[in-house]
């Protein structure tokens, strides 16, 4: 073999090796692209299956609100997949839900997500027995506040020196028992006590007022039911307002004031407040008193010269309204 042919042979081998390496690299890139595409598709379908399972849970909440003995359904089409829900009765007031999401179909699922949820429909036996009932923490600040009555809380509490009553840590009260807001709204409408955004602005301007007494019909033991559609903000000298305040937002005595303000609020709330948000009292120089009780779904904070006193008569009157509990999801997890 001459040198020229030898060099040609070497070049042919090198070129072949380069081509092989290039083909391997191209193949690897193609395979990686396919794998990443498949992974992206699987992640997308899993996300869809999770959303479908959640849709099944949402559907279940609606069905159980209409009929607490509802037993489930499925598989049923939803979006690009199907969901299935099984309902197990735990007690007269609790149900366990198994909600499944399938993509694309129950019978040929590439992705399946299982959500387990606990549903409760009950008012706890101790619900009407406390001056403060907080489904989260209770913050009692300074030495000017006072609480006359029991406190039941789910998370934490501090600075309890001015509490005259039993203090109980009870994690089971979280989330806050949900009352039937439709029933409360209807009672409030009949009484003329619904306060929407426009009416709340009129209260702030002084052209409208909250009821000045707890009682709507004292002779028949019927309280005012004051339905507030958003946050309840009480500023300055509020005088005396009364009733069973049902607040869809937070309760604030000074939402815009700073920590250095000398007077944030003073007056008297003759009744009880039920809020799905936070309850914050900043008592001013004249004092701000709650004669009745507080139910709060979130943090309860008492600052400054503020007094909360339990009122058995008011609580019994609210209990006598026989407000129904609404259903609520008290816990869920992906299985």
C-alpha positions in Angstrom: 0.0 0.0 0.0 1.5 3.4 -1.0 1.4 6.4 1.3 -1.2 8.1 -0.7 -3.7 5.3 -0.4 -2.9 5.0 3.3 -3.6 8.6 4.0 -6.9 8.3 2.1 -7.8 5.3 4.2 -7.0 7.2 7.4 -9.1 10.1 6.3 -12.0 7.9 5.4 -11.8 6.3 8.9 -11.7 9.7 10.6 -14.6 11.1 8.6 -16.6 7.9 9.3 -15.8 8.3 13.1 -16.8 12.0 13.0 -20.0 11.1 11.2 -20.8 8.4 13.7 -20.1 10.8 16.6 -22.3 13.4 15.0 -25.1 10.9 14.4 -24.8 9.8 18.0 -25.0 13.4 19.2 -27.9 14.2 16.9 -29.7 11.1 18.1 -29.0 12.0 21.7 -30.4 15.5 21.2 -33.5 14.1 19.4 -34.1 11.6 22.2 -33.6 14.2 24.9 -36.1 16.5 23.0 -38.6 13.7 22.8 -38.1 12.8 26.5 -38.5 16.5 27.5 -41.5 16.8 25.3 -43.0 13.7 26.9 -42.2 15.0 30.4 -43.8 18.3 29.6 -46.8 16.6 28.3 -47.0 14.4 31.4 -46.7 17.4 33.7 -49.3 19.3 31.7 -51.7 16.3 31.9 -51.0 15.9 35.6 -51.8 19.5 36.2 -55.0 19.1 34.3 -55.9 15.9 36.3 -55.3 17.9 39.5 -57.6 20.7 38.3 -60.2 18.2 37.3 -60.0 16.5 40.8 -60.4 20.0 42.4 -63.4 20.6 40.1 -64.9 17.4 41.5 -64.3 18.7 45.0 -66.0 22.0 44.2 -69.0 20.2 42.6 -69.2 18.0 45.8 -69.4 21.1 48.0 -72.3 22.4 46.1 -74.1 19.0 46.1 -73.5 18.5 49.8 -74.8 22.0 50.6 -78.0 21.0 48.9 -78.2 17.5 50.3 -75.8 16.4 53.0 -76.7 12.8 52.3 -75.5 13.0 48.8 -73.4 9.9 47.9 -71.1 11.0 45.0 -71.1 10.6 41.3 -69.0 9.8 38.3 -67.1 9.3 36.2 -68.3 12.6 34.6 -66.7 14.6 31.8 -64.9 17.8 32.6 -62.6 19.7 30.3 -60.2 17.2 28.7 -60.8 14.5 31.2 -63.2 13.0 33.7 -63.7 13.2 37.5 -65.1 10.8 40.0 -66.2 11.4 43.6 -66.9 8.9 46.4 -68.5 10.1 49.6 -68.1 8.3 52.9 -70.1 9.2 56.0 -67.9 9.7 59.0 -70.6 11.0 61.4 -73.8 12.9 61.3 -71.9 16.1 60.7 -68.8 14.9 58.8 -68.1 13.4 55.4 -64.9 12.2 53.8 -64.5 12.8 50.0 -62.3 10.9 47.6 -62.1 13.0 44.5 -60.3 11.7 41.4 -59.2 13.5 38.2 -58.4 11.5 35.1 -56.8 12.5 31.8 -58.0 11.7 29.2 -60.6 9.1 30.5 -61.3 7.0 33.6 -60.9 3.8 31.5 -57.7 4.8 29.8 -56.0 7.3 32.2 -52.5 8.5 31.4 -52.7 10.7 34.5 -54.7 10.2 37.7 -54.8 12.6 40.7 -56.5 11.6 44.0 -57.6 14.4 46.5 -59.0 13.4 49.9 -61.1 16.0 51.7 -62.9 16.2 55.0 -66.2 18.1 55.1 -67.9 19.3 58.2 -71.4 20.7 58.8 -71.7 21.6 62.5 -71.6 24.3 65.2 -69.4 23.2 68.1 -71.1 22.7 71.5 -68.9 25.4 73.1 -69.5 27.9 70.3 -71.7 30.3 72.3 -69.8 30.1 75.6 -66.8 32.4 75.1 -65.9 36.1 75.2 -63.3 35.4 72.4 -63.4 32.5 70.1 -60.5 32.6 67.6 -59.7 30.0 65.0 -56.1 31.3 64.8 -54.1 33.2 67.4 -55.0 35.8 70.1 -52.7 38.8 70.7 -53.4 40.8 73.9 -51.1 43.8 74.0 -50.3 46.2 76.8 -51.9 46.3 80.3 -54.9 48.5 79.6 -57.1 45.8 78.0 -59.4 43.5 79.9 -61.3 40.3 79.0 -64.1 39.2 81.3 -65.1 35.7 80.1 -63.6 32.6 78.6 -61.2 32.5 75.6 -60.9 29.6 73.3 -58.2 29.7 70.6 -56.7 27.4 68.0 -53.0 28.5 67.7 -51.4 30.7 70.3 -52.0 33.4 73.0 -49.9 35.8 75.0 -50.0 38.4 77.8 -53.0 36.9 79.5 -52.7 38.7 82.8 -55.9 40.7 82.4 -58.1 37.8 81.5 -60.8 36.9 84.0 -61.9 33.5 82.6 -60.8 30.1 81.4 -58.3 30.0 78.6 -58.5 26.9 76.4 -56.2 25.9 73.5 -58.5 23.9 71.1 -57.0 23.3 67.6 -60.2 21.6 66.6 -62.0 24.9 66.3 -60.0 25.8 63.2 -61.3 26.6 60.7 -64.0 28.7 62.3 -67.5 27.0 62.2 -69.2 28.5 59.2 -72.8 29.7 59.7 -75.4 29.8 56.9 -74.8 33.2 55.4 -77.9 33.0 53.2 -80.1 32.5 56.3 -78.3 35.3 58.1 -78.6 37.6 55.1 -82.4 36.9 54.8 -83.0 37.7 58.4 -80.9 40.9 58.1 -82.8 41.9 54.9 -86.2 41.6 56.7 -84.8 43.8 59.5 -83.3 46.4 57.2 -79.8 45.7 58.5 -77.8 44.9 55.4 -74.8 47.2 55.1 -73.1 47.2 51.7 -70.3 49.4 50.5 -72.5 52.4 49.8 -74.3 52.2 53.1 -71.0 51.8 55.1 -69.7 55.0 53.5 -72.9 56.8 54.6 -72.2 55.5 58.2 -68.7 56.9 58.0 -70.2 60.3 56.8 -72.8 60.3 59.5 -75.8 60.1 57.2 -76.6 56.6 58.3 -76.2 54.6 61.4 -75.9 51.1 62.8 -78.6 49.9 65.2 -78.0 51.5 68.7 -79.4 48.4 70.5 -78.7 44.7 70.5 -82.4 44.1 70.3 -84.6 44.1 67.2 -87.6 42.8 69.2 -86.7 42.5 72.8 -90.1 41.3 73.8 -89.7 38.2 71.6 -85.9 37.9 72.3 -84.9 38.7 68.7 -81.6 40.5 68.2 -80.7 42.8 65.3 -78.7 40.8 62.7 -76.4 43.3 61.1 -75.0 41.9 57.8 -71.8 43.7 56.6 -70.9 42.7 53.1 -67.2 43.7 53.4 -64.7 44.9 56.0 -66.1 46.7 59.0 -64.1 49.8 59.9 -64.9 51.7 63.1 -63.1 55.0 63.7 -63.2 57.6 66.4 -66.1 57.9 68.8 -68.5 55.2 67.6 -71.0 55.8 70.4 -73.1 52.7 71.1 -73.9 50.2 68.3 -75.7 46.9 68.8 -76.7 43.6 67.3 -75.2 40.4 66.0 -72.7 41.7 63.5 -72.0 39.2 60.6 -68.9 40.5 58.8 -67.8 39.0 55.5 -64.3 40.7 55.8 -62.1 42.0 58.6 -63.1 44.0 61.7 -60.9 47.0 62.2 -61.2 49.9 64.5 -58.6 52.0 62.8 -57.5 50.6 59.4 -55.5 53.7 58.4 -54.1 54.8 61.7 -50.5 54.3 62.9 -49.2 52.9 66.1 -48.6 56.4 67.6 -52.3 57.4 67.3 -53.6 58.5 70.7 -57.2 57.7 70.1 -58.2 55.0 67.6 -61.7 54.2 68.8 -64.0 54.6 71.7 -67.6 53.6 72.5 -69.5 50.4 73.0 -70.5 47.4 70.8 -73.5 45.9 72.5 -73.6 42.5 71.0 -71.5 40.0 69.2 -69.3 40.0 66.1 -68.8 37.1 63.8 -66.1 37.6 61.1 -64.5 35.5 58.5 -61.4 37.7 58.6 -59.4 39.3 61.4 -60.7 41.1 64.4 -58.6 44.1 65.6 -59.6 46.4 68.5 -57.5 49.5 69.1 -59.1 51.1 72.2 -58.5 54.8 72.5 -58.4 57.2 75.4 -62.1 56.8 76.2 -62.0 53.0 75.9 -63.7 50.7 73.4 -65.9 47.9 74.8 -67.4 44.8 73.4 -70.3 43.6 75.6 -71.2 40.2 74.1 -68.5 38.2 72.4 -66.2 37.8 69.4 -65.9 35.0 66.8 -63.0 35.4 64.5 -61.8 33.1 61.7 -58.3 34.7 61.7 -56.1 36.5 64.2 -57.8 38.4 67.1 -55.9 41.4 68.4 -56.8 43.6 71.4 -54.7 46.8 71.8 -54.9 49.7 74.2 -57.8 50.5 76.5 -60.3 47.9 75.2 -62.6 45.6 77.1 -64.3 42.5 75.9 -67.0 41.1 78.2 -69.0 38.0 77.7 -72.8 38.5 77.8 -74.9 35.3 78.3 -78.2 37.0 77.5 -77.0 38.1 74.1 -75.3 34.8 73.3 -78.5 32.9 74.2 -80.6 35.2 72.0 -78.2 34.5 69.0 -78.3 30.8 69.7 -82.1 31.1 69.7 -82.1 32.2 66.1 -81.4 28.6 65.3 -78.9 29.5 62.5 -78.0 26.5 60.5 -74.3 25.5 60.0 -73.0 25.7 56.5 -70.7 23.0 55.1 -66.9 23.7 55.0 -63.8 21.9 53.9 -61.8 21.4 57.1 -58.9 19.6 55.6 -57.6 18.1 52.4 -54.6 16.4 51.0 -53.3 14.9 47.7 -53.1 11.2 48.2 
